[in-house]
Amino acid sequence: MLSEIHVWENENGTDARLGKLIGNLAFHEAMHNKLDADPRFPGDIHALHAKQAGGLSEPVISSNSDLKADELLRMAPAMARVIPQF
């Protein structure tokens, strides 16, 4: 797996909650690594962006995005998985 995040300045010059934004993006990418990118776990493919229900599963993440309970429930058991990194 290889994860990367892209952060750019908004119209105000910077995101006032830059730490929250970077944390949200990092967790979103971890969700891809742990839930839907590793072919060794085909029964756990959740099509991360398919729900469109807000939270960190959305295709566009901001500092206003919040982790939803169902995302937490999906990630908790997957956290112990060792996913090889690129």
Number of C-alpha atoms within 10 A of each C-alpha: 13 11 12 8 9 6 13 8 9 9 7 7 8 11 16 11 11 14 11 16 18 17 13 21 22 15 16 23 20 18 22 20 21 23 24 18 21 15 10 9 12 11 9 15 14 16 12 18 14 10 12 11 10 15 21 25 25 16 13 12 17 19 16 10 17 14 14 13 10 9 15 12 10 15 16 10 11 15 14 9 11 9 14 9 8 6
